[in-house]
Amino acid sequence: MTGAGDRSRGGAEPWYERAFGADYRLVYPHRDLAAARREAAFLARRGVRGRVLDLGCGFGRHALALAELGCEVVGLDLSRELLLAARELPGYERYLRGRLVRGRAERAPFRAGAFDSVVVLFSSFGYLGEEGDRRAMDEIARLTRPGGLAVLDLMNPDHVRSHLVAESSRRGPGFELRERRALSEEGRRVVKEVELQLNGGAVRCWREDVRLYSLDEIARLFQGSGLSLEGADGEFDGRGISAQSPRLIARARRE
């Protein structure tokens, strides 16, 4: 996270180390515990159970929701600010204290086969470049026990390409957000330039750059890591995948 008033788009750290700071919850208030509970219930119906790793857990809302359903959940994220924000969740003391770990998705500090289910939610995949994404998928497979379930919740590339809004801005309590979006690499990546101005004048700027994976591409990544595609949904209501479905929620079994 950059310091208050830092307008630089440069810096040596990857974009995802800049983007997910303490103001994430301010900017995206709809990504809340109530929504996570609905999504966790759907994941449970699709087979997520037992000892679960929430990889890229953010401030822990899905981890908490899955724990409320009886899962033994561990969360991992790189953002210190978001992990600290988990303490504000109702139920943190009961369900999450001591179960959130700071670390990287491509080298998680857990033994092989430690989890019955591994979930990667809200487009937390596609950040590391093609080789890095393959390493992250290998790690997902390593952490999933034989016969266990891995779930990746991604943006649907067809929907992104057909519904991309080039520029937008919005105001919220305490901030103004401006975003510019574009496709690169012949539509395989979506790039977003973000400027967040907080009341009082502090400004943060960053650039997001996420690889868009089709279902066929994800299936090949699964297969290359020892996972076998089981099925996919286009939203957390069970609708099928089409050009109009916003999500690509792919499930795979560990071979």
N, C-alpha and C positions, 0 to 999 in steps of 0.2 A: 504494500500500500504506500502510495506517495504521501508526502507531507502536505499539510494545508497550504493552499496557494500555489502548489507546483503545477505549472501549465505544460511541462515538458511531456512529449510523447516518446521520448527516447528512453535511455536507461538500459542496463545490461540484463535486468531480470526479465523472464518471459512475461507475456501480457497477462497470463492468468494469475501471476503473483501480484499484479497491480490492480486487477479488476475487482477481485472479491474481498473488499474491505468491510469495515464496520458499517458503511452506509448502504450496503447491499439491501438490507431489510427496509431501509427508508425508501429506496427507489422502487422496490418490488414488494409492496405490502400484501399483494394478493397471493404471494407464495408463502402461505401461512400454514398453521397447524391444522386448521379445519380442512383445507384442500389436501394436505398430506394424509389425513385420516381416511378420506375417500379413496385416495390413490393406494394407500397401504391395504385397504380392504380388497381392492381389485387384485393387487399383487398376491395377496393370500389366496384368493380364489384361483389364481393361475399357478399356485404351487409353492410360493415362497413361504418357507417355514423353518423351524428348528433354529440352529445357530446361523445368524445372518450377518454378513458384512455389508454395510452401507458405504460404498466406495465413492468418495467425493460427497460426503454427507452434509457439507455446509454447516448451518447452525443446528442440525440434528432433528429437523422436524419429521422427516420420514423415519429416522431411527426411533424416535419416541413413539410415533404412531404404530410402527411394527411391534415395538416392545409391549404396547398396550394390548396387542392382539395375542400376546403370549410368546413371541419370538425372543430368543436370546441374542440381542443385537450388539454389535460393535460398529462404531463409525470411524472413518478415517478421512481427513481432509488436510490440505496444505495451508489453509488460511487460519492463522492464529486468531484473528479478529472474529471470524465467524464461529470458531470453536468456543471462544469465550462467551459469545452471545448466546450459546445454548443454555447457559445458566439461567436465562430469563424465561425459558419455557416452563409452563406448569407441568410438573411431573419429572423435572430434571433430576431432583434428588433421588427419587425412587427408581427411575429407569435408566438414566444416562450417566450419573456420576461414576467416574472411573472407567467409562466405556467409550470415550471419545479420544482418538489418538491423532497426533499431528504427523503426517508423513506423505509420501509420494505414491501415486497410483501404480507406477511402474516398478516399485520396489517396496512393497508393503511389509511391515515387520511382523509377519505371522507365518506359522509353519504351513507346509503344503497340506492341502486337504482339510484345512481347519474349519471350513464352513459348509453347511448344508446348502446355503443359498448366498449368492453374491449379487447385489443390485447396484447399478450405476444409473442414476436418475437425473432428469432434467438436463440432458445434453452435456453431461460431464465427461464426454468421450470425444476425441477428435482434436485435442489441443496440442499434441506432441509431435506433429509431423508423421508421415507414413511409417517410418521405421519406429518412432517412439510409440505410435498407436499399436503397432504389432507387439512391441514389448509389453505394453499395458494389457493387451488381450492375453498374452502368454501368462501374465501375472494373475489375471482373473481366473484363467483355467487352472493355474497352479494352486490357487487358494480354494477352489471348489472341490469338494470331495467327489470321488467316483460315483456317478449316479446323481450328483447334486445339480442344482439349477442356477444358471446365470441369466440375469435380465439386464438388457441395455435399453434405456429409454432415450431416443435420439430425435432430432428434428427430421421430419420427412422431407427429403430433398425436393421432390416434385412440388410439394406445397410451398416450400421456401422460394423456389424459382418462379412460381406462378403468382405468388402473393407478396413479393418483396416490395417494401415501401422504402424508396430511396432516401427520404429525409423525413424526420418527425421531431416534434418537441412537445413537452408536457410539463406542467407545473404540479407540484405537490406540496404538502405541508413542509416547508423548510428547504425546498430545492426547486431548481429548474433543470430539466434534462433535455439535451439535444443529441440526436443520433443520426448518423449517415451510414447507409448500408450499400454494399455492392457485392457482386459475385466475382470470383477470380478462378483461374485455372479451368476455364471452360465450364464454369458452374459447379465445380467440385468443392469449392470453398466459399463460405460467406464471411465477409469482412465487415466489421462495424466500428466506426469511429465515434467515441462517446465523449461528451463534455458535460460534466456535472457541476453546476454552480450552486453552492449552498448559501443560505441566507447569511449575510455578513461578508460575502465576497469571496470566500475560499472556493477555488476551482480545482477539480481533478479531471484529467484527460487520460484516456487510454484507448487502445486499439484491440479489438477482439478478432480472432482469426480461427475459424472452426471448420474442419473437414466435414463435408456432408457425405454420409455413407448410405448407399442404397441397400435394400434388403439383400440383394445378391452379393454385394461387396461384404456386408457384415457376415453373411453365411460363409463366405470364403475365409474371412478372418477367423471365425469360429472354428472352422474345419482345420485350418492350419495350426491352431493351438490345442486341438484335442477336444473341442466342443462340437456338439451336433445340434443344428437348428431344430427346435421343436415346434415353434409357431411364432406368430407375430400379430400384433394389434395396431390399429391406427389411432387409438385414444384410450384413456383409462375407463371407458365405458364399454369396451369390447368390440367396437366397430371395426370392420376390416380395413385394410390399407388400400387407399385410393389416392388420386391426385389431390383430393379435398381433405384428406385426414391430416391433421397437424403433426401427429407424432408417428414414430416408428418404434414400437416397443417389442423388441426381439427377445425370444427365450431360447436357451440352449441347454442341453444336458452334457455333463462331463462324461466323456467316454471311459 
